[in-house]
Amino acid sequence: MTDKTPHAPQEQEEQPRNILDRAIIKVSNVLSGLFIFTVLISFYEVVMRYAFDAPTTWVHETASFVGGSLFIVGGIYAFAANKHVRVVLIYDSVSSQTRKYLNLVHHLVGLAFAGMLAYASYFMVQESWFTPWGDLRLETSGSVLNAPYPALLKGIIFVCLCILVVQFVLHLIQEIVGLGKKDDV
């Protein structure tokens, strides 16, 4: 028995909409295992610091980098899985056809915003990866570990924003194509 109420979430909305969304979800599910790695190295740090009075120099920065990277990837995952934030008070109270127009506006505004962020992050990456004279030199943390985590994180931000732009374009195309179709009720 299926629920045909007008305000019930549609199952197709919960599914990835294209091959890029499916790939993002698969890769993100694999990458989510790195949260376990973060917990394990943090536990290792606690044991070393309090049981052996031998704190590490690498755990905090590494855990912060891995966690930060995963949260950035989480943005494109949320969009791919259609789990992003929306004002459901309005969205759930309108007709299916009105939702299509709301989605269209959302995708247009989101595309513009993601495009501007990707553009700005390109310059951020350029500064953190290259010297003013053009040689490759990754920005480092400046700590005892001095890992290139800041440059790598900025690179991940740029790549994820570029993927987000492509996602918005693909979703926008699907919304435009779907505008003329009648809904099955």
MODELLER restraints for C-alpha pairs under 7 A, 6 or more apart:
rsr = mdl.restraints
at = mdl.atoms
rsr.add(forms.Gaussian(group=physical.xy_distance, feature=features.Distance(at['CA:7:A'], at['CA:92:A']), mean=5.73, stdev=0.5))
rsr.add(forms.Gaussian(group=physical.xy_distance, feature=features.Distance(at['CA:7:A'], at['CA:93:A']), mean=6.91, stdev=0.5))
rsr.add(forms.Gaussian(group=physical.xy_distance, feature=features.Distance(at['CA:13:A'], at['CA:82:A']), mean=6.62, stdev=0.5))
rsr.add(forms.Gaussian(group=physical.xy_distance, feature=features.Distance(at['CA:14:A'], at['CA:81:A']), mean=6.24, stdev=0.5))
rsr.add(forms.Gaussian(group=physical.xy_distance, feature=features.Distance(at['CA:14:A'], at['CA:82:A']), mean=5.88, stdev=0.5))
rsr.add(forms.Gaussian(group=physical.xy_distance, feature=features.Distance(at['CA:15:A'], at['CA:81:A']), mean=6.20, stdev=0.5))
rsr.add(forms.Gaussian(group=physical.xy_distance, feature=features.Distance(at['CA:16:A'], at['CA:22:A']), mean=5.58, stdev=0.5))
rsr.add(forms.Gaussian(group=physical.xy_distance, feature=features.Distance(at['CA:16:A'], at['CA:80:A']), mean=5.77, stdev=0.5))
rsr.add(forms.Gaussian(group=physical.xy_distance, feature=features.Distance(at['CA:16:A'], at['CA:81:A']), mean=5.46, stdev=0.5))
rsr.add(forms.Gaussian(group=physical.xy_distance, feature=features.Distance(at['CA:21:A'], at['CA:80:A']), mean=4.57, stdev=0.5))
rsr.add(forms.Gaussian(group=physical.xy_distance, feature=features.Distance(at['CA:24:A'], at['CA:77:A']), mean=6.12, stdev=0.5))
rsr.add(forms.Gaussian(group=physical.xy_distance, feature=features.Distance(at['CA:24:A'], at['CA:80:A']), mean=6.83, stdev=0.5))
rsr.add(forms.Gaussian(group=physical.xy_distance, feature=features.Distance(at['CA:25:A'], at['CA:77:A']), mean=5.86, stdev=0.5))
rsr.add(forms.Gaussian(group=physical.xy_distance, feature=features.Distance(at['CA:25:A'], at['CA:80:A']), mean=6.79, stdev=0.5))
rsr.add(forms.Gaussian(group=physical.xy_distance, feature=features.Distance(at['CA:28:A'], at['CA:77:A']), mean=6.58, stdev=0.5))
rsr.add(forms.Gaussian(group=physical.xy_distance, feature=features.Distance(at['CA:35:A'], at['CA:67:A']), mean=6.86, stdev=0.5))
rsr.add(forms.Gaussian(group=physical.xy_distance, feature=features.Distance(at['CA:38:A'], at['CA:63:A']), mean=5.20, stdev=0.5))
rsr.add(forms.Gaussian(group=physical.xy_distance, feature=features.Distance(at['CA:38:A'], at['CA:66:A']), mean=6.99, stdev=0.5))
rsr.add(forms.Gaussian(group=physical.xy_distance, feature=features.Distance(at['CA:41:A'], at['CA:59:A']), mean=6.27, stdev=0.5))
rsr.add(forms.Gaussian(group=physical.xy_distance, feature=features.Distance(at['CA:42:A'], at['CA:59:A']), mean=6.50, stdev=0.5))
rsr.add(forms.Gaussian(group=physical.xy_distance, feature=features.Distance(at['CA:45:A'], at['CA:55:A']), mean=6.34, stdev=0.5))
rsr.add(forms.Gaussian(group=physical.xy_distance, feature=features.Distance(at['CA:45:A'], at['CA:56:A']), mean=6.23, stdev=0.5))
rsr.add(forms.Gaussian(group=physical.xy_distance, feature=features.Distance(at['CA:45:A'], at['CA:59:A']), mean=6.46, stdev=0.5))
rsr.add(forms.Gaussian(group=physical.xy_distance, feature=features.Distance(at['CA:48:A'], at['CA:54:A']), mean=5.19, stdev=0.5))
rsr.add(forms.Gaussian(group=physical.xy_distance, feature=features.Distance(at['CA:48:A'], at['CA:55:A']), mean=5.53, stdev=0.5))
rsr.add(forms.Gaussian(group=physical.xy_distance, feature=features.Distance(at['CA:49:A'], at['CA:55:A']), mean=4.21, stdev=0.5))
rsr.add(forms.Gaussian(group=physical.xy_distance, feature=features.Distance(at['CA:57:A'], at['CA:144:A']), mean=6.74, stdev=0.5))
rsr.add(forms.Gaussian(group=physical.xy_distance, feature=features.Distance(at['CA:57:A'], at['CA:145:A']), mean=6.21, stdev=0.5))
rsr.add(forms.Gaussian(group=physical.xy_distance, feature=features.Distance(at['CA:58:A'], at['CA:145:A']), mean=5.99, stdev=0.5))
rsr.add(forms.Gaussian(group=physical.xy_distance, feature=features.Distance(at['CA:65:A'], at['CA:149:A']), mean=6.24, stdev=0.5))
rsr.add(forms.Gaussian(group=physical.xy_distance, feature=features.Distance(at['CA:65:A'], at['CA:153:A']), mean=7.00, stdev=0.5))
rsr.add(forms.Gaussian(group=physical.xy_distance, feature=features.Distance(at['CA:69:A'], at['CA:153:A']), mean=6.32, stdev=0.5))
rsr.add(forms.Gaussian(group=physical.xy_distance, feature=features.Distance(at['CA:69:A'], at['CA:156:A']), mean=6.86, stdev=0.5))
rsr.add(forms.Gaussian(group=physical.xy_distance, feature=features.Distance(at['CA:72:A'], at['CA:157:A']), mean=6.54, stdev=0.5))
rsr.add(forms.Gaussian(group=physical.xy_distance, feature=features.Distance(at['CA:73:A'], at['CA:160:A']), mean=6.51, stdev=0.5))
rsr.add(forms.Gaussian(group=physical.xy_distance, feature=features.Distance(at['CA:76:A'], at['CA:160:A']), mean=6.79, stdev=0.5))
rsr.add(forms.Gaussian(group=physical.xy_distance, feature=features.Distance(at['CA:76:A'], at['CA:164:A']), mean=6.01, stdev=0.5))
rsr.add(forms.Gaussian(group=physical.xy_distance, feature=features.Distance(at['CA:78:A'], at['CA:84:A']), mean=5.12, stdev=0.5))
rsr.add(forms.Gaussian(group=physical.xy_distance, feature=features.Distance(at['CA:91:A'], at['CA:99:A']), mean=6.47, stdev=0.5))
rsr.add(forms.Gaussian(group=physical.xy_distance, feature=features.Distance(at['CA:100:A'], at['CA:175:A']), mean=6.69, stdev=0.5))
rsr.add(forms.Gaussian(group=physical.xy_distance, feature=features.Distance(at['CA:100:A'], at['CA:179:A']), mean=6.47, stdev=0.5))
rsr.add(forms.Gaussian(group=physical.xy_distance, feature=features.Distance(at['CA:104:A'], at['CA:172:A']), mean=6.44, stdev=0.5))
rsr.add(forms.Gaussian(group=physical.xy_distance, feature=features.Distance(at['CA:104:A'], at['CA:175:A']), mean=6.09, stdev=0.5))
rsr.add(forms.Gaussian(group=physical.xy_distance, feature=features.Distance(at['CA:107:A'], at['CA:168:A']), mean=5.86, stdev=0.5))
rsr.add(forms.Gaussian(group=physical.xy_distance, feature=features.Distance(at['CA:107:A'], at['CA:172:A']), mean=5.69, stdev=0.5))
rsr.add(forms.Gaussian(group=physical.xy_distance, feature=features.Distance(at['CA:110:A'], at['CA:168:A']), mean=6.91, stdev=0.5))
rsr.add(forms.Gaussian(group=physical.xy_distance, feature=features.Distance(at['CA:111:A'], at['CA:165:A']), mean=5.84, stdev=0.5))
rsr.add(forms.Gaussian(group=physical.xy_distance, feature=features.Distance(at['CA:111:A'], at['CA:168:A']), mean=5.45, stdev=0.5))
rsr.add(forms.Gaussian(group=physical.xy_distance, feature=features.Distance(at['CA:111:A'], at['CA:169:A']), mean=6.96, stdev=0.5))
rsr.add(forms.Gaussian(group=physical.xy_distance, feature=features.Distance(at['CA:114:A'], at['CA:161:A']), mean=6.24, stdev=0.5))
rsr.add(forms.Gaussian(group=physical.xy_distance, feature=features.Distance(at['CA:114:A'], at['CA:164:A']), mean=6.63, stdev=0.5))
rsr.add(forms.Gaussian(group=physical.xy_distance, feature=features.Distance(at['CA:114:A'], at['CA:165:A']), mean=5.72, stdev=0.5))
rsr.add(forms.Gaussian(group=physical.xy_distance, feature=features.Distance(at['CA:115:A'], at['CA:165:A']), mean=5.97, stdev=0.5))
rsr.add(forms.Gaussian(group=physical.xy_distance, feature=features.Distance(at['CA:117:A'], at['CA:161:A']), mean=6.98, stdev=0.5))
rsr.add(forms.Gaussian(group=physical.xy_distance, feature=features.Distance(at['CA:118:A'], at['CA:158:A']), mean=5.86, stdev=0.5))
rsr.add(forms.Gaussian(group=physical.xy_distance, feature=features.Distance(at['CA:118:A'], at['CA:161:A']), mean=5.18, stdev=0.5))
rsr.add(forms.Gaussian(group=physical.xy_distance, feature=features.Distance(at['CA:118:A'], at['CA:162:A']), mean=5.93, stdev=0.5))
rsr.add(forms.Gaussian(group=physical.xy_distance, feature=features.Distance(at['CA:121:A'], at['CA:158:A']), mean=5.45, stdev=0.5))
rsr.add(forms.Gaussian(group=physical.xy_distance, feature=features.Distance(at['CA:122:A'], at['CA:158:A']), mean=6.24, stdev=0.5))
rsr.add(forms.Gaussian(group=physical.xy_distance, feature=features.Distance(at['CA:124:A'], at['CA:154:A']), mean=6.97, stdev=0.5))
rsr.add(forms.Gaussian(group=physical.xy_distance, feature=features.Distance(at['CA:125:A'], at['CA:151:A']), mean=6.82, stdev=0.5))
rsr.add(forms.Gaussian(group=physical.xy_distance, feature=features.Distance(at['CA:125:A'], at['CA:154:A']), mean=5.65, stdev=0.5))
rsr.add(forms.Gaussian(group=physical.xy_distance, feature=features.Distance(at['CA:125:A'], at['CA:155:A']), mean=5.84, stdev=0.5))
rsr.add(forms.Gaussian(group=physical.xy_distance, feature=features.Distance(at['CA:128:A'], at['CA:138:A']), mean=5.86, stdev=0.5))
rsr.add(forms.Gaussian(group=physical.xy_distance, feature=features.Distance(at['CA:128:A'], at['CA:139:A']), mean=4.94, stdev=0.5))
rsr.add(forms.Gaussian(group=physical.xy_distance, feature=features.Distance(at['CA:128:A'], at['CA:151:A']), mean=5.20, stdev=0.5))
rsr.add(forms.Gaussian(group=physical.xy_distance, feature=features.Distance(at['CA:129:A'], at['CA:136:A']), mean=5.90, stdev=0.5))
rsr.add(forms.Gaussian(group=physical.xy_distance, feature=features.Distance(at['CA:129:A'], at['CA:137:A']), mean=5.38, stdev=0.5))
rsr.add(forms.Gaussian(group=physical.xy_distance, feature=features.Distance(at['CA:129:A'], at['CA:138:A']), mean=4.42, stdev=0.5))
rsr.add(forms.Gaussian(group=physical.xy_distance, feature=features.Distance(at['CA:129:A'], at['CA:139:A']), mean=6.16, stdev=0.5))
rsr.add(forms.Gaussian(group=physical.xy_distance, feature=features.Distance(at['CA:129:A'], at['CA:151:A']), mean=6.09, stdev=0.5))
rsr.add(forms.Gaussian(group=physical.xy_distance, feature=features.Distance(at['CA:130:A'], at['CA:136:A']), mean=4.57, stdev=0.5))
rsr.add(forms.Gaussian(group=physical.xy_distance, feature=features.Distance(at['CA:130:A'], at['CA:137:A']), mean=5.16, stdev=0.5))
rsr.add(forms.Gaussian(group=physical.xy_distance, feature=features.Distance(at['CA:130:A'], at['CA:138:A']), mean=6.66, stdev=0.5))
rsr.add(forms.Gaussian(group=physical.xy_distance, feature=features.Distance(at['CA:131:A'], at['CA:137:A']), mean=6.18, stdev=0.5))
rsr.add(forms.Gaussian(group=physical.xy_distance, feature=features.Distance(at['CA:138:A'], at['CA:148:A']), mean=5.84, stdev=0.5))
rsr.add(forms.Gaussian(group=physical.xy_distance, feature=features.Distance(at['CA:138:A'], at['CA:151:A']), mean=5.61, stdev=0.5))
rsr.add(forms.Gaussian(group=physical.xy_distance, feature=features.Distance(at['CA:139:A'], at['CA:148:A']), mean=5.64, stdev=0.5))
rsr.add(forms.Gaussian(group=physical.xy_distance, feature=features.Distance(at['CA:139:A'], at['CA:150:A']), mean=6.18, stdev=0.5))
rsr.add(forms.Gaussian(group=physical.xy_distance, feature=features.Distance(at['CA:139:A'], at['CA:151:A']), mean=5.08, stdev=0.5))
rsr.add(forms.Gaussian(group=physical.xy_distance, feature=features.Distance(at['CA:140:A'], at['CA:146:A']), mean=5.39, stdev=0.5))
rsr.add(forms.Gaussian(group=physical.xy_distance, feature=features.Distance(at['CA:140:A'], at['CA:147:A']), mean=5.25, stdev=0.5))
rsr.add(forms.Gaussian(group=physical.xy_distance, feature=features.Distance(at['CA:140:A'], at['CA:148:A']), mean=4.08, stdev=0.5))
rsr.add(forms.Gaussian(group=physical.xy_distance, feature=features.Distance(at['CA:140:A'], at['CA:149:A']), mean=6.28, stdev=0.5))
rsr.add(forms.Gaussian(group=physical.xy_distance, feature=features.Distance(at['CA:140:A'], at['CA:150:A']), mean=5.99, stdev=0.5))
rsr.add(forms.Gaussian(group=physical.xy_distance, feature=features.Distance(at['CA:140:A'], at['CA:151:A']), mean=6.77, stdev=0.5))
rsr.add(forms.Gaussian(group=physical.xy_distance, feature=features.Distance(at['CA:141:A'], at['CA:147:A']), mean=5.78, stdev=0.5))
rsr.add(forms.Gaussian(group=physical.xy_distance, feature=features.Distance(at['CA:141:A'], at['CA:148:A']), mean=6.34, stdev=0.5))
rsr.add(forms.Gaussian(group=physical.xy_distance, feature=features.Distance(at['CA:141:A'], at['CA:149:A']), mean=6.62, stdev=0.5))
rsr.add(forms.Gaussian(group=physical.xy_distance, feature=features.Distance(at['CA:141:A'], at['CA:150:A']), mean=6.23, stdev=0.5))
